[in-house]
Amino acid sequence: MSNPIPTLVQTIEAYDPERATAEINRFRKMQSLVDAIKTAAESRKENGHPYEHQQRNWNFWPHSIRAATKLLINACDEFDECF
């Protein structure tokens, strides 16, 4: 039985296949899982700037983003067990 809810990757690929491939390759090239978690949690583009849809979060809740990033990095071992 297949999952009727598309994954994030499937959604991005359907929306913009070229951008999806570039983003997937970007994360595959990262040195560590911690780097990938930090980049994703902070929602940063390759140039280090936050994605446009995250500007409001960075402007109003920068401490929350840093706190959430720290929590996710601290859970890195649990994420690693999923692979």
C-alpha positions as CSV (number, residue, x, y, z in Angstrom):
1,M,0.0,0.0,0.0
2,S,1.5,3.3,-1.0
3,N,1.5,6.5,1.1
4,P,-1.1,8.9,-0.4
5,I,0.7,11.9,1.2
6,P,3.7,12.9,-0.8
7,T,7.1,13.4,0.9
8,L,8.7,16.8,0.9
9,V,11.2,15.7,-1.8
10,Q,8.3,14.5,-4.0
11,T,6.5,17.8,-3.5
12,I,9.6,19.9,-4.3
13,E,10.3,17.7,-7.4
14,A,6.8,18.2,-8.7
15,Y,7.0,22.0,-8.1
16,D,10.5,22.6,-9.5
17,P,12.4,19.5,-10.5
18,E,15.7,21.4,-11.4
19,R,15.8,23.2,-8.1
20,A,14.9,20.0,-6.2
21,T,17.8,18.2,-7.8
22,A,20.2,21.0,-6.9
23,E,19.0,21.1,-3.3
24,I,19.3,17.4,-2.9
25,N,22.8,17.4,-4.3
26,R,23.7,20.3,-2.1
27,F,22.8,18.3,1.0
28,R,24.5,15.1,-0.2
29,K,27.8,17.0,-0.5
30,M,27.7,18.2,3.1
31,Q,30.5,17.0,5.3
32,S,28.3,15.6,8.1
33,L,24.8,15.0,9.3
34,V,25.3,17.9,11.7
35,D,26.0,20.3,8.8
36,A,22.9,19.1,7.1
37,I,20.7,19.5,10.2
38,K,22.1,22.9,10.9
39,T,21.6,24.1,7.4
40,A,18.0,22.7,7.2
41,A,17.0,24.0,10.6
42,E,18.3,27.4,9.9
43,S,16.7,27.4,6.5
44,R,19.7,28.9,4.8
45,K,20.5,29.0,1.1
46,E,23.9,28.2,-0.3
47,N,25.0,31.8,0.1
48,G,24.2,31.7,3.9
49,H,21.1,33.9,3.7
50,P,17.8,32.6,4.9
51,Y,15.2,31.5,2.3
52,E,12.8,34.3,1.5
53,H,9.8,32.4,3.1
54,Q,11.8,32.3,6.4
55,Q,12.7,36.0,6.5
56,R,9.9,36.8,9.0
57,N,11.0,34.0,11.3
58,W,14.6,35.3,11.3
59,N,13.5,38.9,11.8
60,F,11.1,38.2,14.7
61,W,12.3,35.0,16.3
62,P,16.1,34.6,15.8
63,H,16.6,33.1,19.3
64,S,13.9,30.5,18.6
65,I,15.6,29.4,15.4
66,R,19.0,29.1,17.2
67,A,17.4,27.2,20.1
68,A,15.6,24.8,17.8
69,T,18.7,24.2,15.7
70,K,20.6,23.4,18.9
71,L,17.9,20.9,20.0
72,L,18.0,19.2,16.5
73,I,21.8,19.0,16.5
74,N,21.7,17.5,20.0
75,A,19.4,14.8,18.6
76,C,21.9,14.0,15.8
77,D,22.6,10.5,17.1
78,E,18.9,9.6,17.1
79,F,18.6,10.9,13.5
80,D,21.7,8.9,12.5
81,E,20.1,5.7,13.8
82,C,17.3,6.2,11.2
83,F,19.7,5.5,8.3
